[in-house]
């Protein structure tokens, strides 16, 4: 049975919707910036329409990307995870954004909590291991919550702690921080969790690490990523 198209009730073409969602999530732009960029291309839509599109289709696109990438990433062995957490202000209240990346900088999981205790770290580990399996090495900072959670799971012998070992995870926060400043922060914990989940999937899709490859190969990979993006959620 053919899966119905998610665009079937929309008058706007799927190509325009995908373009608007990609501009808003991938680049540090506001809704009105995306509206102006689309207007320069002859597309007249309101910034509220862009907001509706990203809320409606952003999670769908992210889930489609994540589903395809997980199937390919499970074939890798000897994975090394890097875990880190950062402070995020929501209406003046401090929350914590946990992030897990692999040895190549691929964002595996993002999780928002109100606390930085053992239970929050344990839930992050369980989400990771359910989706990706068990790694060989887990690199963390000196937060005691990681060690306490790993004792419960039984893989405390895989933990590594070092002064510069976790730079991979710390650098992975930079694209989100740039996006957070453009959005003038968040107002609800739920909206933060939704955005970081979608943002991490889109970031993985378009992150080809151009500094590690030749210009020719980078151009081929970029074209392939755009071609795959234009086919997301297609019937």
Secondary structure, 3 states (H helix, E strand, C coil): CCCCCCCCCCCCCHHHHHHHHHHHHHCCCCHHHHHHHHHHCCCCCCHHHHHHHHHHHHHHHHHHHHHHHHHHHCCCCCCEEEEEEEEEEECCEEEEEEEEECCCCCEEEEEEECCCCHHHHHHHHHHHHHHHCCCCEEEECCCHHHHHHHHHHCCHHHEEECCCCCHHHHHCCHHHHHHHHHCCCECCHHHHHHHHHHHHHHHHHHCCCHHHCCHHHHHHHHHHHHHHHCCCCCC
